[in-house]
Amino acid sequence: MEPKPFPLPSRREELIEFLETRRSNLAKMMTGPGPNAEELDQIMSIGARVPDHRKLAPWRFIVFSGEARNKIGLSLGRVFKQNNPDLADRVAFEAERFLRAPVVIGVVSSPVTCPRGTPEWEQRLSSAIVCYNLCLASQGMGYGAQWLTEWYSYDEEIAAELGLSASEKMAGFIYIGTPKAPSLPRPRPNLADKIRYYS
Ligand SMILES: Cc1cc2nc3c(=O)[nH]c(=O)nc-3n(C[C@H](O)[C@H](O)[C@H](O)COP(=O)(O)O)c2cc1C
């Protein structure tokens, strides 16, 4: 059977309004509930539907929910303590980072060696869009979402704990939950300073 073509783009007011007013929700201001298993699958399915040069899917997900958030916390606490022996009073806070939201999706940028040569840069960019798409999907379903990297995205021991290979990097962790309060406006750049019409 012939694949059915997608409809041509049409103006969607609700989507435009959503994108024009969209705002992240602070992880530290989140509570439950988070997405259920079915919603989480849908969030990841939407998240993975991104531009991806040569269909390499150069990313993967690590999902943290329930007790697994305490398990990663043990590593966060241990590594933080080891790296910051003078900050003993912050260890408990660091160990609880993943407890801020009911669900956290780690997005691993996982470039593949591509014989036809999709540059690694483009593969990393694709991972970034996955992160943003996860935020959009979560917010579209009525949850709050924030894309964080914090220190543990860049720590080698945490990378080993999460099973990252030498070429993999954390693109970020998407915290998803129910916002305790609405987000406040965030200053936005003056676009006139950012746009040049080439002539
Ligand atoms: C790659 C990346 C990493 C980020 N890491 C952090 C972080 O570690 N801590 C933080 O407060 N915000 C971080 N942010 C910013 C927030 O995700 C978010 O952009 C900000 O809260 C406001 O975004 P909004 O325009 O969606 O409201 C990061 C953003 C990006 C793109």
The ligand as an SDF file (V2000), in Angstrom:
LIG
                    3D

 31 33  0  0  0  0  0  0  0  0999 V2000
   21.8030   22.6690   27.0040 C   0  0  0  0  0  0  0  0  0  0  0  0
   21.0850   23.4160   28.0910 C   0  0  0  0  0  0  0  0  0  0  0  0
   21.4530   23.1880   29.3940 C   0  0  0  0  0  0  0  0  0  0  0  0
   20.8390   23.8700   30.4390 C   0  0  0  0  0  0  0  0  0  0  0  0
   21.2220   23.6330   31.7070 N   0  0  0  0  0  0  0  0  0  0  0  0
   20.7180   24.3690   32.6980 C   0  0  0  0  0  0  0  0  0  0  0  0
   21.1650   24.1780   34.0210 C   0  0  0  0  0  0  0  0  0  0  0  0
   22.0220   23.3250   34.2930 O   0  0  0  0  0  0  0  0  0  0  0  0
   20.6320   24.9660   34.9830 N   0  0  0  0  0  0  0  0  0  0  0  0
   19.6720   25.9150   34.7070 C   0  0  0  0  0  0  0  0  0  0  0  0
   19.2300   26.6210   35.6160 O   0  0  0  0  0  0  0  0  0  0  0  0
   19.1930   26.0930   33.4640 N   0  0  0  0  0  0  0  0  0  0  0  0
   19.7030   25.3520   32.4580 C   0  0  0  0  0  0  0  0  0  0  0  0
   19.2440   25.5250   31.1850 N   0  0  0  0  0  0  0  0  0  0  0  0
   18.1900   26.5280   30.9300 C   0  0  0  0  0  0  0  0  0  0  0  0
   16.7860   26.0080   31.0810 C   0  0  0  0  0  0  0  0  0  0  0  0
   16.5610   24.7730   30.4910 O   0  0  0  0  0  0  0  0  0  0  0  0
   15.8150   26.9470   30.3860 C   0  0  0  0  0  0  0  0  0  0  0  0
   16.3350   27.3030   29.1750 O   0  0  0  0  0  0  0  0  0  0  0  0
   15.5410   28.1780   31.1460 C   0  0  0  0  0  0  0  0  0  0  0  0
   15.0980   27.8080   32.3870 O   0  0  0  0  0  0  0  0  0  0  0  0
   14.4480   29.0620   30.4720 C   0  0  0  0  0  0  0  0  0  0  0  0
   13.9770   28.5170   29.3180 O   0  0  0  0  0  0  0  0  0  0  0  0
   12.5810   28.8160   28.6210 P   0  0  0  0  0  0  0  0  0  0  0  0
   12.8750   29.7980   27.5570 O   0  0  0  0  0  0  0  0  0  0  0  0
   12.1790   27.4900   28.0570 O   0  0  0  0  0  0  0  0  0  0  0  0
   11.6150   29.3160   29.6290 O   0  0  0  0  0  0  0  0  0  0  0  0
   19.8230   24.8280   30.1430 C   0  0  0  0  0  0  0  0  0  0  0  0
   19.4440   25.0290   28.8110 C   0  0  0  0  0  0  0  0  0  0  0  0
   20.0650   24.3380   27.7950 C   0  0  0  0  0  0  0  0  0  0  0  0
   19.6410   24.5940   26.3700 C   0  0  0  0  0  0  0  0  0  0  0  0
  1  2  1  0
  2  3  1  0
  2 30  2  0
  3  4  2  0
  4  5  1  0
  4 28  1  0
  5  6  2  0
  6  7  1  0
  6 13  1  0
  7  8  2  0
  7  9  1  0
  9 10  1  0
 10 11  2  0
 10 12  1  0
 12 13  2  0
 13 14  1  0
 14 15  1  0
 14 28  1  0
 15 16  1  0
 16 17  1  0
 16 18  1  0
 18 19  1  0
 18 20  1  0
 20 21  1  0
 20 22  1  0
 22 23  1  0
 23 24  1  0
 24 25  2  0
 24 26  1  0
 24 27  1  0
 28 29  2  0
 29 30  1  0
 30 31  1  0
M  END
$$$$
